[in-house]
Amino acid sequence: MTETTAIVPYYHEKIGDNTKTENVTKCEDSMNKINPKDPKLLDTIARRFTNIAGEDKNIKTLICCLVSKDLPKQYRLSIIIQNPSSTGKSYLLNNVLNPFRDELGTVIDYTDFTEAHFKRSHSNVSGKIIKIEQLENKNDKGQLSFQRLKHLLSEGRLKFGLVDKNESGQNKTKDFEIVGIPVIVTTATETKLDSETENRFLLMQLDESEPQTQRIVRHTLGKYSQINFDEQEDTELIQFFKNLKSIAQHIDSIVIPFCDKIENIIPKNLEIRRDLQKILNLTCILAFIHALNRDHFRDNQGKHFLQDQWASTKQEYTFHLIAKPEDFIEAVEIAGETIKQTINKSSQKLMQIHAILKKLYAQKGLDAEQQGVTVKEAMKEIGLSENRTREYLNELCDRGFASKNDEQKINKYHPEEKKFSDLNASNIIFTEKEYEDWVKTEQEKLGDRFSFVSSCKEQIFSDPQDLGIKSVEYEEKMAQEGVSCTKNNFVA
């Protein structure tokens, strides 16, 4: 069952930034047809959410997090959307979640819950999406926190010892255990999170700009200006996500062969120890979504998968998918602000206010050190209330990006030298020769049990919509009938 496959030239193709695409009606635009071989597949998916105005990058980032629920547990990503009230956080989250609700029990939807309820309601949360309407629980420092449940995202196991009453009303000790790593999605109106919660989540912020407000106003007026029919389920999108779930079960790992190139552009702050994994996971998830355009190593021995309720099994291939530089670049393009907020543990708004503080300070010239910047001066430029501006400026001080002189009645703020970290994905250069050398090295380590399969090879299926996984039994049957087995048997 092993095969020898020539290495097909590997190149780095630049994917254009299509994040500013406008949503269009599905029935009017053939480009909205989902084609898993499309290198701009995620743009097509974002356009299908026609009831959301703008926010294309955030839609794509959310999709990546939700899709990760079925991948091996190390690739799963959870996310918190942080914005003030009435910015559309819940509306965005609920609409992007809709295609995933079709599968019964996948989305566990809470407005709120107590730990005691959660412990008694769930035993296995692997492959689940836990959606919480708004994060409001705080620790003793007044910081938003998931408390002990946050450990589920890193450990994948929680065990509690409780005292419960039995049928006779007597107090008896009882153990509760929850296993699995879910994907948790939630919103928050406050920016202060406890550090352990921050470390386990991507931090996202919706677009609060005036142009985005105009897009939302236009979109809302448009809905009221025409006869609206009940929205139907996007069956094509639902089926696509179900197919991805089927493929995910056959993924053993996703490999990034150009990690040494990423090392050169990663900031060297302490937080990157945890946040680097989030950035790499997002890259791996994008490689998974584009699986039909990605090379892979196929495990010819495969695994046995359950086929029905009677526990009958079938031997099928499993795969080690290979990410391309485009996946890392796309991760930074669609989630650049989210990644920047995550590695800096700061909101986009806070970073914008820091830039405004530096500008106002510079405008004062030689007198800046004595005068500083007052809250009233900053609020005129920022466009927020006096209290809200003061909160942001004080948070900059707490995080070491600013200082204040409070010796007088009026506080005066000064920017510090500390800078926010950023990523520049354009510096990633990975040549054909480097890729070929990497493939040869990995093939030697893996041995004859594994075959390298290029996404550029002739496909078994003529329909690019077919995402079926071919079994070992199928290949043996085809070989007996004289059909070549040296084709891409992962997806087509």
VOVO-576808 format. One record per residue (C-alpha): x negated, y negated, z negated; residue in one letter. Coordinates in steps of 0.1 Angstrom, whole numbers, always signed. Layout:
BEGIN
> X, Y, Z, a
...
//
This chain:
BEGIN
> +0, +0, +0, m
> -30, -24, -1, t
> -38, -46, +29, e
> -67, -67, +41, t
> -56, -102, +50, t
> -78, -129, +66, a
> -79, -162, +48, i
> -58, -187, +66, v
> -73, -223, +67, p
> -62, -242, +36, y
> -58, -280, +40, y
> -46, -308, +19, h
> -16, -325, +35, e
> -5, -358, +22, k
> +32, -358, +15, i
> +47, -393, +20, g
> +64, -410, -9, d
> +102, -407, -1, n
> +113, -416, -36, t
> +132, -446, -24, k
> +156, -427, -3, t
> +192, -438, -5, e
> +219, -412, -13, n
> +241, -403, +17, v
> +272, -382, +21, t
> +263, -346, +26, k
> +288, -340, +54, c
> +274, -369, +74, e
> +237, -361, +72, d
> +223, -329, +85, s
> +190, -337, +68, m
> +207, -329, +35, n
> +208, -293, +45, k
> +186, -273, +20, i
> +157, -256, +38, n
> +133, -239, +13, p
> +105, -242, +39, k
> +108, -280, +40, d
> +77, -297, +25, p
> +100, -325, +13, k
> +125, -302, -3, l
> +128, -321, -35, l
> +137, -353, -17, d
> +166, -334, +0, t
> +178, -321, -34, i
> +177, -356, -49, a
> +198, -369, -20, r
> +225, -344, -27, r
> +233, -361, -61, f
> +255, -387, -42, t
> +272, -399, -74, n
> +240, -412, -88, i
> +226, -446, -75, a
> +189, -448, -73, g
> +167, -430, -100, e
> +154, -405, -73, d
> +121, -400, -92, k
> +139, -393, -125, n
> +163, -369, -107, i
> +133, -349, -93, k
> +116, -348, -127, t
> +147, -336, -144, l
> +152, -309, -117, i
> +117, -297, -124, c
> +123, -294, -161, c
> +156, -276, -156, l
> +142, -251, -130, v
> +114, -243, -154, s
> +138, -224, -177, k
> +134, -192, -158, d
> +96, -193, -153, l
> +72, -176, -177, p
> +75, -194, -211, k
> +42, -213, -208, q
> +55, -234, -179, y
> +87, -246, -195, r
> +92, -284, -199, l
> +116, -303, -222, s
> +124, -340, -218, i
> +138, -370, -237, i
> +153, -399, -219, i
> +146, -431, -239, q
> +166, -462, -231, n
> +189, -487, -249, p
> +227, -480, -249, s
> +247, -484, -217, s
> +219, -478, -193, t
> +234, -445, -179, g
> +212, -419, -197, k
> +240, -394, -204, s
> +256, -400, -170, y
> +224, -391, -152, l
> +217, -361, -174, l
> +252, -347, -171, n
> +253, -350, -134, n
> +219, -334, -128, v
> +229, -306, -151, l
> +261, -298, -132, n
> +247, -273, -107, p
> +232, -253, -136, f
> +265, -250, -154, r
> +278, -225, -129, d
> +260, -197, -145, e
> +279, -189, -177, l
> +259, -195, -209, g
> +229, -211, -192, t
> +237, -246, -205, v
> +243, -249, -242, i
> +259, -283, -246, d
> +260, -301, -280, y
> +270, -335, -291, t
> +253, -327, -323, d
> +246, -296, -345, f
> +233, -288, -379, t
> +203, -265, -383, e
> +225, -240, -403, a
> +249, -237, -373, h
> +221, -233, -348, f
> +205, -205, -369, k
> +237, -186, -370, r
> +248, -191, -334, s
> +217, -180, -314, h
> +193, -151, -314, s
> +177, -155, -280, n
> +174, -188, -262, v
> +149, -178, -235, s
> +161, -191, -201, g
> +186, -214, -217, k
> +190, -252, -214, i
> +200, -268, -247, i
> +215, -302, -239, k
> +220, -326, -269, i
> +240, -358, -262, e
> +218, -380, -282, q
> +189, -375, -306, l
> +197, -392, -339, e
> +182, -371, -367, n
> +153, -389, -385, k
> +126, -378, -408, n
> +117, -395, -441, d
> +96, -421, -422, k
> +126, -432, -401, g
> +113, -415, -369, q
> +135, -395, -346, l
> +127, -358, -350, s
> +139, -323, -341, f
> +128, -312, -375, q
> +119, -275, -378, r
> +136, -267, -345, l
> +108, -284, -325, k
> +86, -254, -334, h
> +107, -232, -312, l
> +92, -250, -282, l
> +57, -241, -291, s
> +59, -209, -310, e
> +89, -193, -293, g
> +101, -178, -325, r
> +118, -191, -357, l
> +126, -169, -387, k
> +147, -183, -416, f
> +156, -168, -449, g
> +190, -180, -461, l
> +215, -172, -489, v
> +250, -164, -475, d
> +281, -151, -491, k
> +291, -116, -482, n
> +327, -103, -477, e
> +331, -100, -515, s
> +320, -136, -520, g
> +287, -127, -535, q
> +255, -145, -526, n
> +232, -123, -506, k
> +199, -130, -489, t
> +198, -128, -452, k
> +172, -132, -425, d
> +180, -151, -392, f
> +156, -150, -363, e
> +157, -170, -330, i
> +133, -160, -302, v
> +125, -175, -268, g
> +114, -209, -255, i
> +144, -229, -242, p
> +144, -261, -222, v
> +157, -290, -243, i
> +171, -321, -227, v
> +184, -351, -247, t
> +186, -388, -248, t
> +175, -414, -274, a
> +182, -451, -279, t
> +152, -456, -302, e
> +116, -453, -292, t
> +100, -442, -325, k
> +96, -404, -325, l
> +76, -383, -349, d
> +43, -371, -334, s
> +52, -334, -333, e
> +84, -341, -313, t
> +65, -364, -289, e
> +39, -337, -283, n
> +65, -312, -272, r
> +85, -334, -248, f
> +81, -354, -216, l
> +93, -389, -222, l
> +114, -405, -195, m
> +128, -440, -191, q
> +155, -450, -166, l
> +151, -480, -143, d
> +163, -511, -161, e
> +154, -535, -133, s
> +177, -560, -117, e
> +176, -543, -83, p
> +186, -510, -99, q
> +215, -528, -116, t
> +226, -541, -82, q
> +225, -506, -68, r
> +247, -493, -96, i
> +272, -522, -91, v
> +273, -516, -54, r
> +278, -478, -60, h
> +306, -484, -85, t
> +324, -509, -64, l
> +321, -485, -34, g
> +339, -458, -54, k
> +368, -481, -62, y
> +371, -494, -26, s
> +382, -461, -10, q
> +404, -431, -16, i
> +385, -406, -37, n
> +392, -369, -38, f
> +383, -345, -66, d
> +346, -338, -63, e
> +339, -302, -52, q
> +310, -281, -65, e
> +279, -283, -44, d
> +279, -245, -37, t
> +248, -247, -15, e
> +228, -263, -43, l
> +241, -240, -69, i
> +231, -210, -48, q
> +197, -224, -42, f
> +190, -227, -79, f
> +203, -191, -84, k
> +179, -179, -58, n
> +151, -197, -76, l
> +161, -179, -108, k
> +158, -146, -89, s
> +123, -155, -76, i
> +112, -167, -111, a
> +117, -132, -125, q
> +90, -120, -101, h
> +64, -147, -109, i
> +36, -135, -132, d
> +17, -167, -131, s
> +11, -199, -111, i
> -25, -208, -105, v
> -41, -242, -99, i
> -74, -235, -80, p
> -86, -272, -81, f
> -85, -278, -119, c
> -121, -289, -119, d
> -111, -318, -96, k
> -83, -328, -120, i
> -108, -329, -149, e
> -126, -359, -134, n
> -95, -381, -135, i
> -79, -371, -168, i
> -81, -397, -196, p
> -103, -386, -225, k
> -80, -397, -254, n
> -71, -373, -282, l
> -34, -369, -271, e
> -45, -353, -237, i
> -52, -320, -256, r
> -15, -314, -257, r
> -3, -336, -228, d
> -26, -321, -202, l
> -5, -289, -203, q
> +27, -308, -195, k
> +10, -324, -164, i
> -3, -290, -152, l
> +31, -274, -159, n
> +49, -299, -138, l
> +24, -292, -110, t
> +31, -255, -113, c
> +69, -260, -113, i
> +66, -280, -80, l
> +45, -252, -65, a
> +73, -228, -75, f
> +100, -250, -59, i
> +79, -250, -27, h
> +72, -213, -30, a
> +79, -206, +6, l
> +51, -229, +16, n
> +26, -215, -9, r
> +0, -187, -7, d
> +1, -161, -34, h
> -15, -129, -46, f
> +9, -100, -45, r
> +8, -72, -71, d
> +13, -41, -49, n
> +21, -21, -80, q
> +48, -45, -91, g
> +73, -39, -119, k
> +106, -22, -124, h
> +136, -45, -126, f
> +171, -38, -139, l
> +196, -35, -111, q
> +229, -30, -128, d
> +247, -26, -161, q
> +238, +11, -162, w
> +201, +2, -167, a
> +190, +16, -133, s
> +158, +1, -122, t
> +140, -6, -89, k
> +103, -12, -83, q
> +96, -46, -68, e
> +66, -68, -62, y
> +55, -95, -85, t
> +33, -125, -76, f
> +6, -149, -87, h
> +16, -182, -69, l
> -11, -206, -58, i
> -5, -244, -62, a
> -18, -269, -37, k
> -32, -304, -42, p
> +1, -317, -29, e
> +19, -303, -59, d
> -3, -323, -83, f
> +0, -354, -61, i
> +38, -350, -60, e
> +39, -345, -98, a
> +22, -378, -103, v
> +43, -395, -76, e
> +77, -385, -90, i
> +68, -385, -127, a
> +40, -411, -127, g
> +58, -434, -152, e
> +70, -404, -172, t
> +35, -390, -174, i
> +21, -424, -183, k
> +46, -428, -211, q
> +39, -392, -223, t
> +1, -395, -224, i
> +3, -429, -240, n
> +32, -421, -264, k
> +48, -453, -253, s
> +78, -464, -233, s
> +75, -481, -199, q
> +92, -511, -214, k
> +65, -513, -242, l
> +37, -512, -216, m
> +54, -539, -196, q
> +57, -561, -227, i
> +20, -555, -234, h
> +12, -568, -199, a
> +33, -599, -205, i
> +16, -605, -238, l
> -18, -604, -221, k
> -6, -628, -194, k
> +8, -653, -218, l
> -23, -651, -240, y
> -46, -657, -210, a
> -25, -687, -200, q
> -34, -704, -232, k
> -70, -705, -222, g
> -95, -716, -249, l
> -68, -722, -274, d
> -54, -687, -273, a
> -74, -673, -302, e
> -60, -699, -326, q
> -25, -703, -311, q
> -17, -667, -302, g
> +17, -659, -287, v
> +49, -664, -307, t
> +81, -643, -304, v
> +100, -671, -289, k
> +74, -676, -262, e
> +74, -639, -254, a
> +112, -635, -254, m
> +116, -662, -226, k
> +93, -642, -204, e
> +106, -607, -214, i
> +143, -616, -212, g
> +153, -598, -244, l
> +167, -611, -277, s
> +144, -625, -304, e
> +149, -595, -326, n
> +143, -569, -298, r
> +112, -588, -287, t
> +99, -588, -322, r
> +105, -551, -325, e
> +84, -544, -294, y
> +56, -567, -304, l
> +54, -551, -338, n
> +53, -517, -322, e
> +24, -528, -301, l
> +6, -538, -333, c
> +15, -504, -349, d
> -1, -486, -319, r
> -32, -507, -319, g
> -25, -526, -286, f
> -20, -559, -303, a
> -25, -577, -337, s
> -6, -605, -354, k
> -15, -634, -376, n
> +11, -636, -403, d
> -6, -661, -426, e
> +18, -688, -414, q
> +56, -688, -412, k
> +56, -681, -375, i
> +38, -648, -365, n
> +13, -652, -337, k
> +5, -621, -316, y
> -29, -613, -299, h
> -35, -585, -274, p
> -63, -561, -283, e
> -89, -544, -260, e
> -72, -510, -262, k
> -57, -500, -228, k
> -30, -476, -217, f
> -43, -445, -199, s
> -33, -437, -163, d
> -38, -411, -136, l
> -50, -416, -101, n
> -41, -385, -81, a
> -55, -399, -48, s
> -90, -389, -60, n
> -82, -352, -57, i
> -102, -338, -28, i
> -102, -300, -23, f
> -117, -287, +9, t
> -109, -256, +30, e
> -143, -241, +21, k
> -138, -246, -16, e
> -104, -229, -13, y
> -118, -200, +7, e
> -145, -194, -18, d
> -120, -195, -47, w
> -97, -170, -29, v
> -127, -146, -23, k
> -138, -148, -59, t
> -103, -141, -72, e
> -97, -113, -48, q
> -130, -96, -60, e
> -119, -99, -96, k
> -83, -86, -89, l
> -94, -56, -68, g
> -74, -35, -44, d
> -42, -35, -64, r
> -36, -71, -53, f
> -32, -86, -18, s
> -37, -122, -8, f
> -7, -133, +13, v
> -7, -166, +32, s
> +24, -187, +36, s
> +13, -194, +72, c
> +17, -158, +83, k
> +46, -145, +104, e
> +77, -140, +84, q
> +98, -109, +81, i
> +131, -128, +81, f
> +143, -151, +108, s
> +166, -170, +84, d
> +146, -195, +63, p
> +175, -196, +39, q
> +169, -160, +29, d
> +151, -160, -5, l
> +152, -122, -10, g
> +125, -103, -28, i
> +113, -73, -10, k
> +107, -41, -29, s
> +79, -16, -27, v
> +104, +10, -15, e
> +115, -13, +13, y
> +79, -18, +25, e
> +72, +19, +25, e
> +103, +25, +45, k
> +94, -2, +70, m
> +58, +13, +73, a
> +73, +47, +81, q
> +93, +31, +109, e
> +63, +15, +123, g
> +70, -21, +111, v
> +39, -40, +101, s
> +35, -46, +64, c
> +8, -73, +68, t
> +33, -101, +66, k
> +45, -124, +39, n
> +68, -103, +18, n
> +73, -128, -10, f
> +100, -150, +5, v
> +110, -161, +40, a
//
